[in-house]
Amino acid sequence: MYSDTATAGGVVWTTQIPTSPDGTIPEGIKAQSRQVLDNLRDALERAGSSLDRVLHMTIYVTDLAERGVFNELYREYFAAPRPVRCALGVNQLGIAGMRVELTATAAASARD
């Protein structure tokens, strides 16, 4: 088992994959994007943070043409001004069938 979240000095770092609570990976980029964003929200809340405290994200997708699907959901989960982010196209991710993964940095307490 790996740790998906670390906190130090008022900062939360997390990496999320699109696994559902039962350990399966949903089919399709939309379902995986929603799952990875739900997992991000849950991990941040466990660490004493929240989506509105995210400062930076890196999104990895196996097909950059599907980035627009992720972007639609991104706008649902994050209000403007949205976090700084970058999206990268990669050949494959760590688990067969995964199409999206993300890393995020967030403040552990409310922004000043």
Beta strands, then each sheet from edge to edge (+ up, - down):
strand 1: 5-8
strand 2: 11-16
strand 3: 54-61
strand 4: 84-89
strand 5: 100-107
sheet 1: 1+ 2- 5+ 3- 4-
end
